[in-house]
Structure formats: structure tokens, C-alpha cells
Amino acid sequence: MLDQGFWAEIQTDGEQLRLFSEHNAQGVQASVFDVKNKRSIAPSEPVGDIDEGKEKATEYAKAHLERLGIELPPLNWKMSRAV
């Protein structure tokens, strides 16, 4: 169950990633999901707080895109809705 969190989406050069920083039943976690290939780029990882989660997810997404020769576009973080 999601208590609070944020997500951002990247759609660039044929890539589609979703970044998450969420506080849920397991604590505060960051993750990155590759929508196009339906797989995790960075599985849920514990972090200290929501802001640290945003930074960690951004780092993972940036590294993934750099390996593909793609620059990280500006991110627009949106508040997740609690379930």
C-alpha cells in the first residue's frame, strides 16, 4: 500500500522509463521501470527519504540512457495517488 510518493516518466528516442520514489509498506524505496521492454532497470531499493529516492532513481535512469547514447531530458515529478 502506497503512503506517499512521486513518479516521473521519460519518453525519448524510442525509450520509455518510469521512475518511482515511494513510501510504502516496505519503507521508502526508489525504482526505475523500462516500460517498452517490461523490465526493471533498477528494482526497488531502500532509501532514506523521498528526495533521496528521486535522486537515486534519476541516477539509475541517467546511467541507463547514457549507455544507449541518450541524454537525460528534464524530469517532471508528479505526486503518486495513494491506494
Helices and strands as residue ranges (DSSP letters): E 2-12, E 15-24, E 27-34, E 39-46, H 50-67, E 78-79
